[in-house]
Amino acid sequence: MLSTSRVLAAKGLLEYGEEEAAKWVFFCSDDEFIRVCGVADWILLYGPKTPSGASMMVARGIAVAAVFVREGAPRELARSRRKKLSDFPPGWSEEMEKREDPSLPELREKGKFYGVTGELKNFWGTGSFGAT
């Protein structure tokens, strides 16, 4: 299963214009965050490919997964291209960055593609997308 941190997931979400999901990822339950990791893993392996056959960028895959887990339905991100950020915007609490992430044993316990649904597979499982 893909492993990431809440901080990296939130930063990627902000770069793709998903501010509410970025805030959510810091305070979601460990189970929800593990689902984000499982869904992102599936999307990166079996989701859409570029015309050259490459998968989407990891940050985008994690952002797509977080939006799916938060909203309960798959959709495109607010931005199709990342707006690179050097740091979190002013006003983001340092407490958010101190939130502990699930451990690797917790991730492994849930299984590789934990949280993947048929709806997600139908939405992201075929076709291709443009350059990320």
C-alpha positions in Angstrom: 0.0 0.0 0.0 1.2 3.5 -0.8 2.4 5.4 2.3 2.4 9.1 2.7 2.0 11.8 5.4 -1.0 14.1 6.1 1.3 17.0 5.5 2.3 15.9 2.0 -1.3 15.0 1.1 -2.5 18.4 2.3 0.1 20.2 0.3 -0.8 18.3 -2.8 -4.4 19.0 -2.3 -3.7 22.8 -2.0 -1.6 22.7 -5.1 -4.6 21.2 -7.0 -7.0 23.8 -5.6 -8.7 21.6 -3.1 -8.4 23.7 0.1 -11.4 22.1 2.0 -10.0 18.6 1.4 -6.6 19.8 2.5 -8.0 20.9 5.8 -10.0 17.7 6.1 -7.0 15.4 5.6 -5.4 16.7 8.8 -8.4 15.8 10.9 -9.9 12.8 9.2 -9.8 9.5 11.2 -6.8 7.1 10.8 -9.2 4.7 9.0 -10.1 7.4 6.4 -6.5 8.3 5.9 -5.6 4.7 5.4 -8.4 4.6 2.7 -6.8 7.6 1.0 -3.5 5.6 0.8 -5.2 2.5 -0.5 -7.2 4.4 -3.1 -4.2 6.4 -4.2 -2.2 3.1 -4.6 -4.9 1.7 -6.9 -5.3 4.9 -8.9 -1.5 5.1 -9.5 -1.3 1.4 -10.6 -4.6 1.0 -12.5 -6.0 4.4 -13.1 -5.7 6.6 -16.2 -2.4 6.8 -18.1 -0.8 9.6 -20.2 -0.6 8.9 -23.9 3.0 7.7 -23.3 1.7 5.1 -20.8 2.8 6.8 -17.6 0.6 7.0 -14.5 -0.5 10.3 -13.0 1.9 12.0 -10.7 1.9 10.7 -7.1 0.7 14.0 -5.7 -2.2 14.0 -8.0 -3.1 10.4 -7.3 -3.1 11.2 -3.5 -5.2 14.3 -4.1 -7.8 12.4 -6.2 -8.0 9.7 -3.5 -8.4 12.2 -0.7 -11.3 14.0 -2.5 -12.9 10.6 -3.2 -12.7 9.4 0.4 -13.9 12.8 1.8 -16.8 13.2 -0.7 -17.7 9.6 -1.2 -17.7 10.0 -5.0 -15.0 10.3 -7.6 -14.5 13.5 -9.5 -11.8 15.6 -11.3 -9.7 17.9 -9.1 -10.4 21.7 -9.1 -7.2 22.3 -11.0 -5.8 20.1 -13.7 -2.3 21.3 -13.2 -0.5 21.9 -9.9 0.2 25.4 -8.7 3.5 24.7 -6.9 3.6 26.0 -3.3 6.8 26.4 -1.4 5.0 26.2 2.0 1.5 26.2 3.5 -0.4 29.5 3.2 -0.4 31.9 6.1 -2.9 31.0 8.8 -2.4 27.3 8.6 -1.9 26.1 12.1 1.3 24.4 13.1 -0.8 22.0 15.1 -2.1 20.6 11.8 1.5 19.6 11.0 1.9 17.7 14.3 -0.9 15.2 13.6 0.5 11.7 13.7 0.1 9.5 10.6 -0.9 5.8 10.8 1.9 3.4 11.1 3.1 1.0 8.4 1.6 -2.0 10.3 -1.7 -0.2 10.4 -1.6 0.4 6.6 -0.7 -3.3 5.9 -3.4 -4.6 8.2 -6.1 -3.0 6.0 -4.9 -4.5 2.7 -3.3 -3.0 -0.4 -6.3 -1.3 -2.0 -8.4 -0.6 1.1 -11.3 1.8 0.2 -11.4 1.1 -3.6 -15.0 0.8 -4.8 -16.6 -0.2 -8.1 -17.7 3.4 -8.6 -14.1 4.6 -8.4 -12.9 1.8 -10.8 -15.6 2.8 -13.3 -14.6 6.5 -13.1 -10.8 6.3 -13.1 -10.1 2.8 -14.4 -10.2 3.4 -18.1 -9.0 5.9 -20.6 -6.2 8.4 -20.5 -5.7 12.0 -19.4 -3.4 14.8 -20.5 -0.1 15.7 -19.1 -0.1 16.4 -15.4 
